[in-house]
């Protein structure tokens, strides 16, 4: 290998170590054809700022809440909340939740699920994380999903895919492209 190729290879390796942010693909978190987006940039699609997706199917403690990111990702578990379908104060309002950490301050979070035997930190692709619930400051059973950079929620991850209120959020449908 000549010196120029070695220099490019070294630069690519260092960029990988530095943690270059990349785009992921997010699918709906509930494998029920009745799952839909019921809140996006604004609560209930008409209220105060929300900058996340809330996805529900009208049931609690029944349907698996799945990892939304397509591909193998590490889901870090933050649990300890008792089962609730209509809110609690656990974990500062997040309830039971998962975080997938990316580079440059990016992360992807899924909140409010009801923990079960599937719950716990793990690396997986679309695996069951728990059951649809309403732990934390939830007004009903749903999955809250947001993409943040340095704790600031961003909406481009779902608006770039055209996801709006009423979008079908079945687990086979792509609903966003979060940055990690």
ABEGO torsion letter per residue (X at the ends): XBAAAAAAAAAAAAAAAAGBBBBBBBBBABBBAABBBABBABBGGABBBAGBBBBBAGBBGABBBBBABBEBBBBBBBBGBBBBAAEBABGGGAEBBBBBBBBGGBBBBBBGBBBBAABEBBBBBGBBAEBBBABEBBAEBBBBBBBBBGGBBBAAAAAAAGBBBGBBABAABBABBBBX
